[in-house]
Amino acid sequence: MHFDTKAVHAGVEPDPSTGAIMTPIFQTSTYVQKSPGDHQGFEYARSQNPTRSALQKSIAMLENANYGLVFGSGVAAIDAVVKLLKPGDEVISGNDLYGGTYRIFTKIFEGFGIKFHFVDMNDAAGVEQYVNENTKLIWLETPTNPMMSIIDIKAISAISKKHSLLLGVDNTFASPVLQSPMELGADIVMHSVTKYLGGHSDVVMGAIAVNDESLYKRLAFIQNSCGAVPGPQDCFLVLRGIKTLHLRMERHCENGEKVARFLAQHPEVDKVYWPGFESHPNHEIAKEQMKGFGGMISFTFHEDDMQRSFKVMEKFKLFALAESLGGVESMANHPATMTHGAIPKEERMKVGLLDSLIRLSVGIENADDLIADLEQAIG
Ligand code: P1T
């Protein structure tokens, strides 16, 4: 089945009791049993909810995976993955990643005795040097947040397979429309559903997709035991959002390209980070493993002057100055003080995350209006 058809239909069956074409919002905390243990497959809503089940099936299908699980947020999904590990285990993580992921790794799980190595995932051979007998998981984002590096998933999966490690890929920036990590060797695909999957800036949610049944069972056990499950109304909103994911991504990519090219020719702008440029260091990998270059762009000015960037962001009329991304509306974010504030400056500097860097999530508005907004704000 083609992706577009899956986006519209995956996971959603007409409701058997009424024929409702949309999965109902099963706003219930529990299910009545005839006799203890005699029920219809639903016992308690932390464990199972039909609206959630439909969404989990949908996300699994979009990711070409056998199983899906959704969580109360993207970081709750990451939390569940790390809970597969035990004290003494080690994780090799990309060094260019969402600040909240860095924070949960270092501020929560290091305290439980798990060790994290933050390394440059562009250098696959370098990654292998960190593997030892305690290593259990490799974790990466691609495109990375916020530097838009494209990590070669196949090359990293060759290392994870050689050493029998799990490979987790945060597919948030690409969305399942543009990139299918399962087909490139990932064991776990993770999403901040809050972003492109939800798509309308009205839900906070996370998801995991896996192929292996025993891995699924362990993660489902964690989901139920730790309880970070989303409510049914949020699941409904995401089911609804997914139906237009392919159309939205098409426009995000189209607008992303126009905005990136506008920024690249602007005399005030220094670097523009967008994987569609031939000059992007990972452009060839992007062409190979992605179906489009996405709508996420970061850029800097000639001088690394944070106040200059703040002034530009204050002037935006259409771009909303906000944390988050992937909504229909365009957003601008200042990673150094907002989304990546939890990462120490010396760590940020290693990947080139300057104080002046602005990150854009290009929405699905008219590109001319977006460019006009950038033009008036940058001056
Ligand atoms: O916000 P939450 O749904 O918990 O998702 C966390 C998360 C995980 N992975 C990536 C790549 C992310 O970008 C995020 C959340 N990011 C933002 C809020 C942001 O503006 O970058």
Residues whose N, C-alpha, C, O or C-beta is under 5 A from the ligand:
A	BS01	P1T	S73 G74 V75 Y98 N145 D170 T172 S192 T194 M205 E323 S324 L325 T339
